[in-house]
């Protein structure tokens, strides 16, 4: 065992590695939570424009949602509250596996709805020029890292619920202690 190492889910990490993984989870959680709150408290927010401009896979479905007020209201509600709940889960390390899988699904839908491909032009303002890789794809990879290296059992409320991961009775211990 490494000196000054932490064990999470049966794997050893240095304190620095653990701190960076936990910080990544908290920052991504904050981003999701804030985006959810911004949408919930803005009475004028809607995903209609975003969905109506979809040009890739499932664009027909996205256009249908944007064109039907009832469907759009349901999608807007699920989107805003989903962002908030995912964010809170990641921020507090609660149901982190569920939160990361939900975050990946949501980010994948965002990417599919408006991918940064050559020839696709959107009227939505962007903060730069993108080709294939955009902020959504980068955040999706960051969330995949969180799924691969779970920290909720070590530094989060997941530590107090459920059973320990297989082969890891304490979820967290210091090597040599």
Order of alpha helices (4+ residues) and beta strands (2+ residues): beta-beta-alpha-alpha-alpha-alpha-alpha-alpha
